[in-house]
Amino acid sequence: MTATRNYLAIDLGAESGRAILGRFDGERLALEEVHRFANAPVRLNDGLHWDALRLWADIKTGIGKAGRASGGDLAGVGLDAWGVDFALLDAQGALLANPFHHRDSRTDGALEAAFTRVGKNEIFAQTGIQFMQINSLYQLLAMALAQDPTLSLARTFLTMPDLFNYWLTGRKACEFTNATTTQCYDPTRRTWAEPLLSALGISAAIFPEIMPPGSKLGSLLPAVAAECGIDAIPVIAPACHDTGSAVAAIPVTIEDYAWISSGTWSVLGAVVPEAVINEQSMAFNFTNEGGLGGTFRLCKNIMGLWLVQECRRTWAGQGEEYSYDDLVQMGAAATPFRCVIDIDDPAFLSPGDMPARIRAYATNTGQTSPQSKGEIIRCVLEGIALKYRFQFERLQTLLAKRLDVIHIVGGGSRNWLLSQWTADACNRPVVTGPVEATAMGNLLVQASALGDVASLAEARGVVLRSGEVETFEPRKEGGWEEAFIRLQALLQN
């Protein structure tokens, strides 16, 4: 490369979305956030939804701002988002209904209903995906059981990033990394799990082609480009699942490592060449999600900083505003290990008064209930670190080897306290950064698709040259072993 190239990443998270302009000079990637917008569910009479049209408006606003910030010189745009949620289109390609939010209660009991029709072992054998009621498979089953008319009218299924890519380009397709999160994909046959879908009464005909990350979808539709005030630039499908993009930007220097993508959800795992589908991975309820180059991410979804976010939201509703830094400081100063919680308990899944739920959990499990805000935050962060250790040990068992370091990327890597406690709990060095791993991975996959980056190894070299990383060494502080034993006891009950 002889000149700087400008790429745009649209990164949609469960709490907010951003348009991030990446300026790549061939050696380093400089990021500029040109637009940030809220992303929150909307409750209607029939349940909890995403506000897809408002997100679409903000996506176009972000593209327009990036066009102006780059002087009209954008080489490409790519969009990533969360997994499992989806939209259904009719025969004319129109959106049939506002997409549901994965935390909606309509999937209560859907797992059990699925197991009465297809054995749990068979579902895992065909998909290799962690059993969670939020998965697309159980959302679709819930619709089928309720005889939802939108399902009978549907002609195309698109995950959320695929929906926005369709609106950008007119192409109906599902990108590989996000398609694999649905539990509707067979990683062994590397196509949609048609026998499973048929057995559950879900038409496989609505599922479109699957494209690999790095695919060129086409150019912005003329009407979209005109509305954004830019030329019809190329639209690239990065790893459209945000974790897939984040893992692409991990600045690894050794072979045997684990990674954690930390945000509203945490995902802990390792990169493997083929899906790991066996009795042990099913017993551990691990998942096999698609990665770059046809690889898979053997990983586990963990509730993550959702609990902190909900505590903060609850207190704000009571007139007490705290920054995340404020909450970290309060947690650091509180009494350690006052109680141990399983952060993945179903009681913590839905929006609501999280501090009250945490206190109730402590009481119901015979523990001292945390009272102050600092004690509640400490309880949550300790719980996340302890659950990281629990799943980290299981990951090593599945891989039959020791993993020497843990990389934490994403917004949660800003939380120095959680990073240090993860090192302490897991007894491994923790390397944090980049914070903007998802955006960097998105941008670098675009650059690779257009020939500006030659390989994943070269892309990771760009990450190392572009940002700062911090290492947290494990400390020999007391309490973690006893707390881990307490967590294991909770999980056995």
N, C-alpha and C positions, 0 to 999 in steps of 0.2 A: 504494500500500500504506500502511496505517496501523498495522500491527502486524508484529512479527517472525514470519517463517514458518520452520519447521524442516523441512529435507529431509535424507534419508540417502543417501549414496553408498556402495555396496559396490564396492570396487576390488580386483580380483583380478589380481595380478601373478605372474610366473613364479617369484619368490622368496618373496613374502609376499602376504597379503591384509589389507585394512583395512576397517573400517566407520567412515566419517567423517561426522559430523553437521555440517550446514551451517546456520548461522543467518543469514537474509537479511532485512535491515531496509529493503530498497528501494534502498539506496545501496551498502552493503558486504556482503560475505559473509565471515563468521567461521567458521573450521573448528575442529572438535574431534575428535580421533581417540578413539573410544570402545572400539574393539576392534582388536587386531592379532594375526595368526596366521601361522604358517609355512605355506608351500606348497612341497612338495618331491616329486619323483617317487618312485614305489615300484617296485622291480624284482621281478617275479614270474618264474616259469619260462618264460612265453611272451613276456616283454619288459618294456619300461619303460612305466609307467602313471601317470596322475594319480589321486590319492586323492579321488575325487569325493564320496564319502559324508562324509569328514571335512571337506571344504570346505563341504558343505551344512550340517553341524552348526555350523560356525563362522559361516556366513552367518546362521543363525537366532539364534545367540548375539549377534552384532553387532546384529541388528534389536532384540532384546530390550533390550540395553544402551542403544541409542539411544532406544528408547521411554521408558526410565526417565530418561535424561539430559535428555530434552525435556519431562518431566512429562506424558508420554502425548499430546503434541501434535505428531505428525508429519504433515506435509502430503503426503509421498510418499516413495517409495524407488526407486532406480534402480541397476542393476548393470552394470558393465563388466568386461571380461577380455581375455585375449590372443586372437589369431586362430588359424586353421587347424585346431585340434584340435576333436573333435566326439564326440557320443554317438549311439548308435543305439537306438531304442525298438521294441518289438514291437507287435503289433496291439492289445494292451491298454494301451499306453503305458508299459510297464515297461522299465527300463534293461536291455539285453541283456548288456552286459559293461562292465567298468570302462574308461573311455576311455584310449586309448593316448596317450603323450607324443610330441610331434613329434620328439624326439631319438632315438626308438627306431630301431634299425637295420633294421626290416622294409622301409623304403622304399629301401634301398640297391639301385641298379639300376632303380628304378621309372621314373625319367625316360627312360632309354634304352628301357625296355619300352613306354612311352607313345608314343615317337617312331616305333617300328616299326608302330604301329597308326594313328596320326594324325600328320601332319607337324608339326614344331615350329612352322612358320609358321602353320599352321591353328589350332593350340592358342592361340597368342598372338592371332591375329585374333579368335577367339571369346571370349577372356577378358581380354586386356590385362594379364595378371598376370606378375610376375617369376617366372622358373623357379627353384624351390627344391624339393628332394626332400621337404621337410617339409609342403608344401601338401596340403590335404585331398584334392585330386584324386589325388595319387600314393599317399596313405594308402589311399584307397578302391580304387585300382587294385591295390595290393599285396594287399589283402584278396581282391579278385576273382581274382587270379592264384593265390593260395594256397587258393582255394575255401573261404574262411573261412565256416563255417555261420552266423555272426551276420549276415553281409551278406544271405544269402538269407532269413533270418527278419525282417530289418529292415523296418519300415513307415514310420519317421520318422527323418530326419536332423536333428539340432540341433547347432549349434556350442555351445561350452561355456557362454557366457553365456545362450544360448537355452535350454539344459537347465535351468539354475537358475531362469530366468524361468518355465519350464513348471512346475517344482516349486513355485514361489511362487504361480502363478495358475491353473494348469491349461490355459493356452493354448499350443498348439504353433505356433510361428512363428519365422522367422529374421529378425533385424534387419539392415537394409541394409548398414551399414558393416562388420559382421562377415561377412556372407554374401559380400561381394566379396573377402575375403581367401582364400577357399577354392580359387580357380581353377576353380570350378564355375559361375560367374556370368558372363553375357554383358552387359557394360556398354553395348553398342550397342543391343541389343534390350531391355535392362533387365529381364531375367528369367533363370532358370536356363539354362545352356548345354546344352540337351537333346540336340542333335545330337552334341556332343562326348562327353557322358556315354554316350550310346547306343553310339557307336563304340568306347568303351573297356569296354563290357560292364557299365556301372553304371546301375542303374535310376533314371530321373529321377522315378519315382513317389514316392520316399521324401523328396523335397525339398518342404517346406511353403511356405506363403505367405511373401512377403517384406514386411516392414513398415518404414516410414521411421523414422529417429530422431525421438524426441519422441512416439512413439505411446503411447497409454494402453492397457496390456495388460489391465487389470482391477484388481480388488482382491485383497489377500492372501486365499488360501483360508482359510475359517474355522478349520480345524484348525491351519494354520500360525500364524495370528494368535493363536489361543488358546495355542499352545505358546510363542510369543514374549511373551505377556502384553500385547498391544496390540490396538487396534481394527483392523478390516479396511481398512487404508489403501490408497490408489492405488499401483499399480506402474507406473512409467513406463520405457519403453525409451529410455535416452539414446542417444548414439552408443555402442553396446555394445562396439565395438572400442576398446580403451583409447587407441590413438593418435588415433582419431576424436574422443574426448572431450577429449584433451589439446590438439588443434589448435583446438577450439572455444574454448579459454581463452587463446589466444595474444594478448597485449595489443598488437596491431599498430597503428601510426599511419601507415604508408606502404603503398603498393600493391605495390611490387616487393620482395618479401622471400622468403627461404627459412626453413624451420623444421626443427628437429631435435628429435624426441622421444627423450630419452636415458634409457636404463635398461639392463636386461639385454640387450635389443636396442636398437640405435639405428635410427631411421627418419628419413631426410632427404628433404625434398620441398617442394612448393608446391601451393597450391590452384588447381584449374582448373575451368572450367564443364563441360567434357566430357572423357571419357577420351581420352588421347593414344595412339592405336594406329597405329603406322606402322613402316617398316623401321628407322628410327633408334632409336625407343624399344625395339624388340625387340632390336636389336644391343646396346644399352646395358643390356638386361635390367632395365628399369624397370617399375614396377607402377602400376596404377590402382585405388586403393581408394576406397570410398565415403566421402562426407563429408556434412555437414549441407546441407539444402536441395537435395539432388540433385546437389551438386558432387562432384568427385573429388579425391583426393589423389594427384598424380603424384609418386611417391616411390621410394626405394630402401631396402631392408632391409640393415642393416649389423650385423655381429656385436655390437659395442658392449661394455659393461662385463661381459659374461659371462666374458671371460678374466680380469678382475680378481677377480671373484667366485670363480671356480674356483681361482685361485692362493691366495686367502685360505682357501678351504675345505681345500685340500691342506695348507697350512702349519698350519692348526688341527688337522688330523688327525695332524700330526707333533708336536703339543704346543706350537705357537707361535701365540698368538692376537694378531691385529692388528686395530685398527679401520680403517675406510676412510680416516679422516683420517691415521692412522699411515702407511698405504701411500702416500697422496698426498705426504706430507712426505718419505718415503724416495725416491719417484720424482723429486721436485723436486731433491734433493741429488745424484742419480746423474749419471754421465757422459752427455752428450747423444749421440743417434744412434749408439750402440754397434752396433746392428743395426737393420734395417728389416724389419718383418714385414707380410704381407698378413693382416689379422685375419680375413678371410673364407675363408681356406684351409680345406678340409674337415678338416684335422688338428685344428682347434680346435673342431669342432662338438659333439662328444660330451663328457659328463662324464669326468673323469679327472685325471691328474697334469699340470696345465697348465704349471707351470714346466719340467718335463722336455720337454714337447712344444715349448715355445718355444725351449729350448736346441737341441733336435734340428733344428728348422726353420732356425735360424741356421747350424748346422753343415752341413746339407744344401744350403743356398744359398750356401755359401762365405763366410759372414760371421763376425765375432767373436761368440762365444756369450756372452750376458749371464750373469753368475755370481751376483752378489749379488741379494737380494730387491729392492732399490731399482732396480738395473739392469733387472730383469725388468719391474717395474711401469712404469718409464719407457719401456721398449721398447713395451709394450702401449699406453700413453696416446699416445705419439708415433704409433704405428701407427693408432690410431683417428682422430686429427686429420688424418693424411695421407690416410686413406681418405675422410674427410669432404671434403677438398679435391678428391680425384679425382671423387667423385660430384657434388659441388657444381658443378664445371666442366661435367660432362655435363648436369646439370639446366639450366644456363643455355643450353647448346647446344640442347636440346630446346625450350626456350621462346623461343629466339632473342632473348634480352634479358639485360641485366645485372641481377642481384639485389643490392641495395645493403646489405642487413643480414641477419644470420642470427639467428633467435630460437631459443634452446635452452630447452626446458621439460622437466619431469619430474625424477625423482630424481637423474639424472646432472648436472643443472644445479648441484647442490651442489659438484661437483668443479671448484673454481676453476682448477686447473691445466689440466685438459682444456679448459675454456672459453677460457682465455688462449691455449693452444696452437692451438685451433681458429681464433681470430682471427688468430694469427700465420701459420698454414699457409694459410688461405684469403684473407688480406689483406682482411678485412671486419670491421667492428664486429660483435661478438657481444653480444646482449642476453639475459640469463638470467632465468628466472623466468616464472611461478610454479613453485616446486618441486612443488606439489600441483596441477599443471595438469589432470591426468586427473580428479581428484575435483572440482575447480572446474567443469570443463566438464560433467561428469556432473550436478552439482547445478544448474547454470544452464540446461541443457536441460530438466530437470524443471520448474524455475521458469517457463521459457518455455511448456512444455506446459500448465501450469496457470494461465497468464495473468499471472504476476508479473513477467515480463521480456518486452519487446515485440519485440526483434530481436537478431540476433547482434552488431550494433554496440553496442547497449545492454549486452549481456552482457559484451563486452570492456571497456566503460567500468567496469563493476562490478569486473572483474579489476584494472584499473589503480588503482581507489580502494581495493582490498582488500589488496593485497600490495606487496612491494618487488621491484623489478627492478634488475639491476646490468649495466653496460655495460663490456665489455672491448675496448679499442682495439687494433688490430694494431700490433705492434712490429717494427721493422726489425732483428731479430736474425738472425744468420747461421745457416746450416745447413739451413733448411727447403727451399730450392730444390734443393740437392744431394740431400737425403733424398727429395724428391718424385720426382726423376729415378730414384733407386734403386728406389722403389716401382714406377714405371712399367715399369722393366726386369723386375722380378719378375713383374708381371702379364702381360708379353708372353711369358714362358717357359712 
